[in-house]
Amino acid sequence: MHISDGFLDLKTSAVTAGLAVTGVALALREVKRSLPPRKMPLLGLASAFIFAAQMLNFPVVAGASGHLTGGALAAILLGPGPAVVVMCAVLILQCFLFADGGVTALGANLFNMAVVAPCAGYAVFRGLQRLAGPSRRSLLAATAVAAWSSTVLAAGFCALELAFSGTAAFRVVVPAMVGIHALIGAVEAVITTLVVRAVLSGESVWEPSDLTRLDARTGFALALLVSFALVLFVAPFACSWPDGLESVAERLGLAARAPGVPTVSAPLPGYSVPGIGRAGVATALAGAVGVAALVLLFWALFKRFRKSGPRPPSRL
């Protein structure tokens, strides 16, 4: 769902960038106000796992693949504010380090996947939990619906942006994007539910304020190990078919609008380390760099916030 350079006009890029900046600023203010500094490494862990999971494209229909978005997963476990920050870090890293998503479309990608996906997913999750009551089955069912909804809504906004830019007709691009991402969302629902089930163990009620249950050193180390294992041993074998947006662009003849060369060159384009002949090894190393970069980023933020002095009592 990463929009490339050339797909959006200047007006749509500017509007979505403004919306994204507003959403991310509000999320940063919430994180700074309510998240204890000692919890900051959890955001790095979440971003590393989501980055790794996004590298694992799976086949959806003939000639098209999909991958986890992760917005709903982050929001359910961490809350909407931290989830926006996590997704923002992942998308910015993907854009500038791997050329995944255009620089001119970064605002739209942030708005769709870092603001809409986690916030919509969290709203659906909380709403369904209130309706169904506190039970483990209802928690997992709410998780699945929230993950599916977040993917489809983000894809819908992406389609609207393409339509408003004149890239494709509304009546064509919206059904195409929503249709294929409804299938991708079904897989996202399964993955998200399995992860939430594993993380929350026997819990039937979950609040983001329960983060204290997630910061055990063994759990942190295990999740980090899983993230590295995914990029090192699974990502090289991921499906190489075009993802949802790319496949829609090919079918509708939109690919010609993209310049082919990113506006800003990236050091590891296409999730590959230049100069390494074996594609699988190049992909694995690039993924490991991404995981390490996200963990180190949030660790640096943790160090900075811890040195900034005492803050008001936290709600977490």
N, C-alpha and C positions, 0 to 999 in steps of 0.2 A: 504493500500500500504506500510505499515511499514514492512520492511524486518527483519526477526528474525535472531538470531545467528545461524550459521551453514549453511546458504543458499549461502554464497559467499566465494570464496577462498581468500587467503591472498593477491594475486596480485590485484584482483578487489577491495577488500576493501581498499588497500593502494592507488590505483589510484583515486578512488572516494573520499576518504578522502582528498587527495591533492586538487582535484578540488573543493570540498566543502569548504575547508579552504581558498582557493584563492577567491572564490565567496563571502564568508561571510566577509573576510577581506576588500575586495573592497566595500562591502555594508556598513560596519561599518565606513570606511573612508568617504564615501559619507554622511552618517547620521551625523557624527561628524562635517563635514564641512558645511552642508547645513541645518540641522534641528535645529531650535531654541530650547533651553532647555525647554521652556514652552510648546512645542508640544510633549515632550517625553511621558507624560501620555497617549496621543492618541495611541501610539504604544502598551502600556499596555492594553488599552481598546480593540484594534484590536486583540491582541493576546488572550485575555480572551474570546472574542466572538468566534474566530475561534476554540479555544480549546473546548469551550462548544458545538459548532456546530459539531465538529468532533466526539463527543460522541453520536450523534444522528444517529445511523445506520438505514437505511431504506431498505426494501426488493427490490431487483432488478429483479432477476429471482428466480425460486424455489430453495431454499437451499443456496442462495448467497445474501449478502447485500452490501451496499456501504455507504459512508459518505462523507460529504463535505471535500475537501482538503483546499480550502480557499486562495490558492496562488494568483490566478487572482483577487479575491475580494480585498485582501490587496494591490496588486500592482495598481489596478485601482484607489483606494481611496487615497493611500498614496504615490505611486511611487514605482519603483522597489527596490531601496536601502532600504528604511524602511520596505518594504514587506519582503525582504530576512531576515532582522533582526527579524521581528515579527515571521515568520515561523520557524526560527532557535530556538528562545526561546521556542516555542510550542513543537517542536520535541525533544529538549534536556530535557525539563520537562517530556514529555511523556516517554522518554527512562528511565530516572533515578528515577523518582517518581512512575511510573506506569508499568514499564517493557513492554512498548508498543514499539516494535522495539528493535533489539539487539544492544548491545554496540559495538560489532565488525562490525555491519552493519550501525552504526550511520552515518559515512561519506557518504555512499550511500543514506541513507534516507534523509540526509540534501541536498545532491546534487539534488536528484530527486524532493523533495517536497519544499525545501527552496530556491533552486537556479533556477532549470529548470522551475518549475510550475509558480512562479511569473514573472520571466523574459520573458518566452515565452508568458504567458498570456498578459503581458503589451505590448509586441511587436505586437501581433495580434490586440489588442485593438487600439493602436495608428495607426497602418497601416490601419485598416478598417475605423477609424474615418477620416483619411485624404482622403480616397477614397470616402466615402459617404457624407462628408460635415457636417457642424454643424446643427444638428437637434436632437431633443429628441429621435425620433424613431431610428435614426442611432446610437446614443450613446447606447441605450439599446440593439440594435441588435449586436453592436460590443462587448458589455459586454457578451452577451450570447455565441457568437462564441469564444471569448477569454477564457471564463471559461471552455467550453467544450474542446478546444484545449489544454489548460494547463494540464487538467486531463489526456487526452489521451497521450500527449507527455511524461509526467512524468511516466506513466505506460509503455510506450514504452522503456524508458531508464531503468526502473526497469527490464523489460524482457530481454533487452540486457545484463544487468549485470548478471542475472541468467544464460543466455546462455554462456557468456564468462567465467563464473565460472565452467562450465560443469555441472551445476545443472539440466539443461533441454536442450533439443535440440532446436536450434534457430527456426526451422520451426514449432515447436509445441508451445513453450512458448510465442512467440511474438504474433501470432494470438489470443491465449487464453487471454493474458493480455490486449491487445488492444481491443479485442471484448467486454469483460465484462466492461472495463472502458469506452468504448464508451457509454454504457448504463448509467453507473454511472455519466459520464460527462454530459449527458443530464439533469439529475436531478440537478447536480451542476450548470448548466447553468441557470436553472429556479430559484434556490435559490439565486444565485449571482445577477441575474437581478432584482429580487424583492428587495433585500437589497440595491443595488445601486439606484434603483428607489426611495426607501423610503428615503435614505440618501440625495440624490441630489435634491429631491423635483422637482421643475419645471425647473432645469438646462438642457440646451441642449449642453453645452460645459463644459468640466471639465479638469482642470489641477491639479496635486498634489500640486502645489503652492497655490491652493485655500483652503488649510487646515484651514485658518482662519475662514472659514464658519462652521467648524466642532467642534470647541472647546468651544461652549457654555456650561455652567455648566448644564443646564437642559438636553441637548442632551447627555452629558457625563453620567449623572446620569441615564437617561433612558436606554442607551445602557448597562450600567453595571447591571442595574436591569434585563434587558432581559437575559444577560449572566447567572446570578445566577438563574433566573427562568428556563432556559433551563436545567441546570444541576440538579436542585432540583426537578423539576416537570415533565420533559419530558424524560431526559436521563434514568431514571429507567425503562421506558417502550419502550426503543429503541429495534430494531430488534436484536435478539441474533444469527442470522445466521452468518457464516463466511463471512468476507469481501472479496473484489475482489481478492486480492493476496492469502488469506487463502483458498478460494474456488478453485482457480486455482491449488494451491499446493496439495489440497486433490484430485482433479480430475486427476492430472498428477502423483500422487504418490510421491510427493516431501516432504511431511510432515515428513517423516522418517529421513530426513537430519537434521532437527532441533533437538537440544539436549533435548528440553522439559523444561529444567530449564535454565533461563537466566544466562549469564556469571556473571552479577552483580545483586545481589538481590535488590529488590525495596521495599520501605516501604508500598506502596499501590498497590500491583500487581493486574492487571486485573481491574483497576478502582474500587476497593473495599476496604473498611476499615476493616482490620482483626478484628475478635472478635465480629462483629455485625451480629446477626443471620438473620436479614431480608435483603435480597439481594438488594431490592430497596432502602432502607435507606442507606446501605453501599455504593452503587453507587452514590447516591445523595451527601453524605458527601464527598466522594473522589473527585467528580466533583467540589464541592464548594471549597475544598482545592486547586485544580488546578487553578481555576479562581482567587482566592485570591492571590496565589503565583505569578502569572504572573502580576497582577496589582501592587503588592508590589515591584516586581523586577524593573519594569519600573519607579515606583515612586521613588525608591532609586536611580536609574540612573539619574532621573530628578534632585533630590537634589544634587547629586554629580556634574553634569554638570553645574548646576546653580551656585555652589560655585567655579567653576574652573576659573571664571573671564570672562571678555568680549572676544568675538570672532569676527572674521571678519563678515561684514554684510552678512546676509543670503539672499538667493534667494527666500525663502518662505515668 
